[in-house]
Amino acid sequence: MSDPAKTRRHAERIRELVASLVREIKDPRLGMVTITDARITGDLRDAHVYYTVLGDQTEQAATAAALESAKGMLRTRVGHALGLRHSPSLTFVLDNVLDHAKEIDDLLAAARHRDEEVQRLAAGKQYAGDPDPYKVDEEEEEEDDADERVGAREDQG
């Protein structure tokens, strides 16, 4: 088992290496790829590399096939660069950042719509009780003040 800080450093280094090595792949199926993240297991044997592809489903499938065919070369180069005894096996995972961003935007728009509906329903309404439920009658305040003054005199005397 490896140190978590060391594991994070290796994962970051793998992300950087794969991002630079992807530019060297001469496969025509490879589209506009961005390496977004890399995660490696604690034993430094398996690495998941997350990527995004600019384009539609067919371009994403073609890019996945190109990365799969270049996996051996990438694994060898990453292993040599990291100086590990065993090169980590690479698994490429399509990261649908745009889909997640669209889902979050839709949720925020729905919440904004519900907030506007609540504001519209609350416009011109009044509270069910008194406007200030903590308001005390003036006579009761004067009696409380007089009781406090009497108590203070007794404490002094």
Secondary structure, DSSP 8 states (H G I E B T S, - for coil): ---HHHHHHHHHHHHHHHHHHHTT---TT--EEEEEEEEE-TTS-EEEEEEEEES-HHHHHHHHHHHHHTHHHHHHHHHHHHT-SS--EEEEEE--HHHHHHHHHHHHHHHHHHHHHHHHHHTT---SS-S-TT---HHHHHHHHHHHHHHHHHHH-
